[in-house]
Amino acid sequence: MKPQTTIESVRLRQVNLPPKVVRTDAIQSFVTQETVLLTLRCSDGVEGTGYAYTIGTGGSSVMALLHDHLAPRLIGRDPLDLEAIWKDLFFSTHATAVGAITSLALACVDTALWDWRARSLGLPLWKLLGGAQPRVPVYTTEGGWLHLSAAELVDQTLAAKAQGFKGAKVKIGRPHVSEDVARLSAVRAAVGPGFDIMTDANQGFNRPEVVRRAHAFAGLDLAWLEEPLPAEDVAGHRQLREHTPIPVAVGESMYHLAQFREYLEQGACSIVQPDVARIGGITPWIKTAHLAEGFGVPVCPHFLMELHVSLCAAVPNAAWVEYIPQLDDITTSRIRVEDGYAHAPSTPGLGIEWDWPVIAARQVTEVQVAPAR
């Protein structure tokens, strides 16, 4: 009988990556991507690496939670027990869940376990998880930031269209509704009717103002209105859906499957946007996608395109991958985009090939957890 595989050691690293361009939205700026990497080595000799991120604060807190509380619980576990491990770790940190830091830490563990599992089987992640579609339409977010002028938005969106993207995101939330309307109208006039424009308010409005703006956006054929209200305001999102035909998208600021269930049960969203890092990993992400499928709702995940391309390819109701380069500085692999579609990687595991020498040179922290000698 083949001996049971166990997790022998866990290595943690943090690498800080500055954004390539200035990124601003209605409530914040993207300062630096604190990337937390977790590599587990198993007794079969196969390693799996997972990761999560912040946009400027909290990276050291995620590292501490992993090092002090979660990683030691992995030593000696069977890496095939993904569901059991996720549940055990979640309940071991129940006093800090549901919340961002705990979910990000769980995501590091869970994505590493799935990477190990796919690598040990010699399968691309998207095939292991379902293999629903080999390619997914892609839109870009790297040119629509709130500080840009209407002319700059037009130039960058036209450039994205020329590059083959099927859509682009434009941030909204300028002080007066007329400013948002002018910017969006300029982009729509430039790109024409066959190109999708996504908008993102980053939770910047209150209930009366978002209804006002939604009515002002009528006739612009927007693909969706993303995070128009604070994420905890389920009733407000439901009311908004009753006042506008523009699809309402939510999810990047949710940290548990149950939060998505509440939105779906209440009919408070048209599109779900789970972020695999913020929801706690691949295990709850896939559950969320299938839950949304049962409600006839598409999945358009937030950020993390290098991982989300595989998750979107795994499920039938994924409609878009968001293009926003994140890992180019520390990986040797690149997401393949052709004719407006992101293609699922064919290599075993997550499909991300880490540049370990570069990571070693740039990391700000590295610690290892192994059995006591």
C-alpha positions in Angstrom: 0.0 0.0 0.0 1.3 3.5 -0.9 2.1 5.5 2.2 -0.1 8.4 3.1 1.3 11.7 1.9 1.7 14.4 4.6 2.6 18.0 4.8 6.2 18.3 6.1 7.0 22.0 6.1 5.6 25.4 5.3 7.5 28.4 4.1 6.1 31.9 4.2 7.3 34.9 2.2 6.2 38.5 1.8 7.0 40.5 -1.4 5.8 44.1 -1.8 5.0 45.1 -5.4 4.4 48.7 -6.4 1.7 49.3 -9.0 2.8 49.9 -12.5 0.4 52.9 -12.8 -1.3 55.3 -10.4 -4.5 53.6 -9.2 -7.2 55.6 -7.5 -10.9 55.1 -6.9 -13.7 56.7 -5.0 -12.4 55.9 -1.5 -8.7 54.9 -1.7 -5.5 54.6 -3.6 -3.6 51.4 -4.4 -0.3 52.0 -2.5 1.5 48.7 -2.8 0.6 45.1 -3.3 1.8 43.2 -0.2 2.0 39.7 -1.7 2.0 36.8 0.9 3.3 33.5 -0.5 2.9 30.2 1.2 4.8 27.1 0.0 4.1 23.7 1.5 6.3 20.7 0.9 4.8 17.3 1.2 6.3 13.9 1.8 5.8 12.9 -1.8 8.4 15.6 -2.8 5.8 17.8 -4.5 5.4 21.4 -3.4 2.4 23.7 -3.7 2.4 27.5 -3.6 -0.5 29.7 -2.8 -0.8 33.4 -2.2 -3.0 36.4 -1.2 -2.5 40.1 -1.3 -3.4 43.5 0.3 -3.3 46.9 -1.4 -1.1 48.6 1.2 -1.8 47.5 4.7 -2.2 44.2 6.6 0.4 42.0 4.9 2.4 41.6 8.1 -0.8 40.7 10.0 -1.5 38.0 7.5 2.0 36.7 7.8 1.7 36.6 11.7 -1.6 34.8 11.6 -0.2 32.2 9.3 3.1 31.8 11.2 1.7 31.8 14.7 -1.6 30.0 14.3 -2.4 28.4 11.0 0.8 27.0 9.4 1.7 24.9 12.5 -1.7 23.1 12.2 -0.7 22.0 8.7 2.3 19.9 9.7 1.5 16.2 9.5 -1.9 16.7 7.8 -2.9 14.9 4.6 -3.0 17.5 1.9 -5.8 15.7 0.2 -8.1 16.7 3.1 -8.8 20.2 1.7 -12.3 20.5 3.0 -11.4 19.3 6.5 -8.3 21.5 6.7 -10.2 24.6 5.6 -12.9 24.0 8.1 -10.5 23.2 10.9 -8.5 26.4 10.3 -11.6 28.5 10.0 -12.9 27.4 13.3 -9.5 27.6 15.0 -9.6 31.3 14.2 -13.3 31.8 14.7 -12.9 34.8 16.9 -11.4 36.7 14.0 -13.7 35.4 11.3 -15.5 36.4 9.1 -12.9 39.1 8.2 -10.3 40.1 5.7 -7.1 39.1 7.5 -8.4 35.6 8.4 -9.8 35.1 4.9 -6.5 36.2 3.2 -4.5 33.8 5.4 -6.9 30.9 4.7 -6.6 31.7 1.0 -2.8 31.3 1.2 -3.2 27.8 2.6 -6.1 26.7 0.4 -4.5 27.8 -2.9 -1.3 26.1 -2.0 -3.2 22.9 -1.3 -5.0 23.0 -4.6 -1.7 23.8 -6.4 -0.1 20.7 -4.7 -3.1 18.6 -5.6 -3.1 19.6 -9.3 0.7 19.3 -9.6 0.7 15.9 -8.0 -1.9 14.7 -10.5 -0.2 16.4 -13.4 -3.4 18.4 -14.2 -4.1 22.1 -14.9 -6.2 23.5 -12.1 -9.1 24.4 -14.4 -9.3 20.8 -15.7 -9.2 19.4 -12.1 -12.0 21.7 -11.0 -14.4 21.0 -13.9 -13.0 22.1 -17.3 -16.1 24.0 -18.4 -14.5 26.4 -20.9 -10.9 26.8 -22.2 -11.2 30.6 -22.7 -13.1 33.5 -21.1 -13.7 37.0 -22.4 -11.4 39.6 -20.9 -11.8 43.2 -20.0 -9.2 45.7 -18.8 -9.2 47.7 -15.6 -5.7 49.2 -16.0 -6.8 52.4 -17.7 -10.0 53.7 -16.1 -8.8 55.2 -12.8 -10.8 58.0 -11.1 -8.1 60.7 -11.4 -7.9 60.5 -15.2 -9.5 63.2 -17.4 -12.1 62.3 -19.9 -9.5 62.7 -22.7 -7.1 60.3 -21.0 -9.9 57.8 -20.5 -10.8 58.0 -24.1 -7.2 57.5 -25.3 -6.6 54.6 -22.9 -10.0 52.9 -23.7 -9.4 53.2 -27.5 -6.0 51.7 -27.0 -7.5 48.8 -25.1 -10.0 48.2 -27.9 -7.2 48.3 -30.4 -5.4 45.6 -28.4 -8.4 43.3 -28.7 -10.0 43.7 -25.2 -13.8 43.3 -25.3 -14.5 45.8 -22.5 -12.9 48.2 -20.1 -13.7 49.4 -16.6 -14.1 53.1 -15.7 -14.1 54.2 -12.1 -17.0 56.5 -11.1 -17.6 58.7 -8.0 -16.4 62.2 -9.1 -17.9 64.9 -6.8 -20.8 65.7 -9.1 -22.9 63.4 -11.2 -22.3 65.5 -14.3 -18.6 64.7 -14.1 -19.2 61.0 -14.2 -21.7 61.4 -17.0 -19.3 63.4 -19.1 -16.5 60.9 -18.7 -18.6 57.9 -19.5 -20.3 59.6 -22.4 -17.0 60.5 -23.9 -15.8 57.0 -23.7 -19.0 55.6 -25.1 -18.9 58.0 -28.0 -15.3 57.0 -28.8 -15.6 53.2 -28.6 -19.1 52.8 -30.2 -21.8 50.4 -29.3 -20.0 47.1 -29.6 -17.6 47.6 -26.7 -18.6 46.9 -23.1 -18.0 49.6 -20.4 -18.0 48.4 -16.8 -18.3 51.0 -14.0 -17.0 50.7 -10.5 -18.1 53.0 -7.6 -16.0 51.2 -4.9 -18.8 51.6 -2.3 -18.6 55.4 -2.6 -22.3 56.3 -2.8 -25.3 56.4 -0.4 -28.7 55.2 -1.4 -30.3 58.4 -2.8 -27.1 59.4 -4.7 -26.6 56.0 -6.4 -30.2 56.0 -7.6 -29.7 59.5 -9.0 -26.5 58.5 -10.8 -28.0 55.2 -12.2 -30.8 57.3 -13.8 -28.2 59.7 -15.2 -26.3 56.8 -16.7 -29.4 55.6 -18.7 -28.7 55.3 -22.4 -25.0 54.6 -22.0 -25.5 50.8 -22.2 -23.3 50.0 -19.2 -22.3 46.4 -18.6 -22.6 46.8 -14.9 -22.6 49.1 -11.9 -20.0 47.7 -9.4 -20.0 48.1 -5.7 -22.4 51.1 -5.7 -23.0 51.0 -2.0 -21.3 49.7 1.1 -21.0 45.9 0.8 -23.0 45.3 4.0 -26.0 47.2 2.7 -27.9 44.2 1.1 -31.3 46.0 1.2 -29.9 49.1 -0.5 -28.5 47.0 -3.4 -31.9 45.2 -3.7 -33.6 48.6 -3.9 -31.2 49.8 -6.5 -31.9 46.9 -8.7 -35.6 47.8 -8.6 -34.7 51.4 -9.8 -32.3 50.7 -12.7 -31.9 48.3 -15.6 -28.1 48.5 -15.2 -26.8 45.2 -13.8 -25.6 45.5 -10.2 -22.3 43.7 -9.4 -21.0 42.9 -5.9 -18.5 40.7 -4.2 -14.9 42.0 -4.0 -15.6 43.1 -0.4 -17.2 39.9 0.8 -15.3 37.3 2.8 -17.6 34.3 3.1 -19.9 32.1 1.1 -22.8 33.1 3.3 -22.5 36.7 2.4 -23.0 35.8 -1.3 -25.9 33.5 -0.4 -27.7 36.4 1.3 -27.3 38.7 -1.7 -28.5 36.0 -4.1 -31.5 35.0 -1.9 -32.5 38.7 -1.6 -32.2 39.3 -5.3 -29.8 42.1 -4.5 -27.3 41.6 -7.3 -27.1 40.7 -11.0 -23.4 39.6 -11.1 -21.2 38.2 -8.4 -17.5 39.1 -8.2 -15.8 36.8 -5.6 -12.1 37.5 -5.0 -10.4 34.1 -4.4 -8.0 35.7 -1.9 -10.7 37.7 0.0 -13.2 34.8 0.2 -10.6 32.4 1.7 -9.4 30.4 -1.2 -10.4 28.2 -4.1 -12.6 25.9 -2.0 -15.1 28.6 -1.1 -14.7 30.4 -4.5 -15.9 27.3 -6.4 -18.8 26.9 -4.0 -19.8 30.5 -4.6 -19.6 30.1 -8.3 -21.9 27.1 -8.3 -24.2 28.8 -5.9 -24.5 31.7 -8.3 -25.1 29.3 -11.2 -28.1 27.9 -9.3 -29.6 31.4 -9.2 -28.8 32.0 -12.9 -26.2 34.7 -12.0 -22.8 35.0 -13.8 -19.4 35.2 -12.1 -17.0 38.0 -13.0 -14.2 37.8 -10.3 -12.3 40.7 -8.9 -8.5 41.1 -9.6 -6.0 38.2 -9.4 -6.3 37.4 -13.1 -3.4 35.0 -13.0 -5.4 32.7 -10.8 -8.9 33.6 -11.8 -8.4 32.7 -15.4 -8.2 29.0 -14.3 -11.2 29.3 -11.9 -13.3 31.0 -14.6 -12.4 28.3 -17.1 -13.5 25.7 -14.5 -17.1 26.8 -14.2 -19.8 27.4 -16.9 -21.2 30.7 -15.6 -18.0 32.7 -15.6 -18.5 35.6 -18.0 -15.4 37.8 -17.7 -11.8 37.8 -16.5 -10.5 41.1 -15.2 -7.2 42.1 -16.8 -5.0 44.0 -14.4 -1.3 42.8 -14.3 -0.2 41.9 -10.8 2.5 39.3 -10.7 4.7 40.1 -13.8 7.7 41.1 -11.6 7.9 37.8 -9.7 6.7 35.2 -12.3 8.0 33.8 -15.5 4.5 32.8 -16.8 2.1 35.2 -18.4 -1.7 35.1 -18.9 -2.4 34.4 -22.6 -4.8 36.8 -24.2 -5.8 36.4 -27.8 -8.7 38.0 -29.7 -10.2 39.3 -26.6 -10.2 36.0 -24.6 -8.0 34.9 -21.7 -6.9 31.3 -22.2 -6.6 28.8 -19.4 -3.0 27.6 -18.8 -2.1 24.1 -19.8 0.6 23.5 -17.2 -0.1 21.5 -14.0 -1.1 23.4 -10.9 -2.3 26.9 -10.7 -0.7 27.8 -13.9 1.6 30.3 -12.2 5.4 29.8 -12.5 7.2 31.8 -9.8 10.5 33.4 -10.3 12.1 32.3 -7.1 15.5 34.1 -7.5 13.7 37.4 -8.0 11.4 36.7 -5.1 14.4 35.9 -2.8 16.0 39.2 -3.8 12.8 41.2 -3.2 11.1 39.6 -0.3 10.8 41.6 2.9 10.1 38.6 5.2 10.7 34.8 5.1 10.0 32.3 7.8 9.6 28.5 7.8 7.4 26.2 9.9 8.5 22.6 10.3 8.2 19.9 13.0 10.2 20.4 16.1 13.5 18.5 16.2 
